[in-house]
Amino acid sequence: MAILEILKYPNPTLKKVSQEVESFDADLHQLLDDMYETMRARNGIGLAAIQVGIQKRILLINLPREDDTQHKEDLLEIINPVFLKQEGATKWNEGCLSVPEFYEEVERFAAITLAYQDRFGEKKILAGDGLLAIAIQHEIDHLNGILFVDKLPILKRKKFEKELKKARKELK
């Protein structure tokens, strides 16, 4: 397994729309394993393939349990996701591995139902609410070329851009 490079905003690849996965083979399994290692190495709870430069409709979700630890047996490998139902509204303070050190409240659906395939191409249905629904919506946005900062109201977006410029100057 390998730790992959996570693309950072404003990398233009992050704006690309991901393509359907058609081959559920050893290469896909290796990518899923590498994505899991990468996500865990960065203390993430979700990761979309586009964030590691792979333009495929693949995402991982690994939510922590009550004791705040993540367990591999809780890992969701979601391939070719399609929303079946989106209900209610909620706001959640989100962050992103591609937008490090920036957190902001984003409005999302409160509950979702999703059709997807697993690593073997088996069709599955998943319903969720709370953090699971938020994380899935966040990662599916990545597959559609959308980052959570794109959903911010104009004033919060300007604040983000200002903080990003300041951070870049400090790095130089």
Summary of the structure (lengths in Angstrom):
residues: 172
radius of gyration: 15.8
end to end distance: 32.7
largest distance: 48.1
contacts: 497
relative contact order: 0.17
helix: 37%
strand: 30%
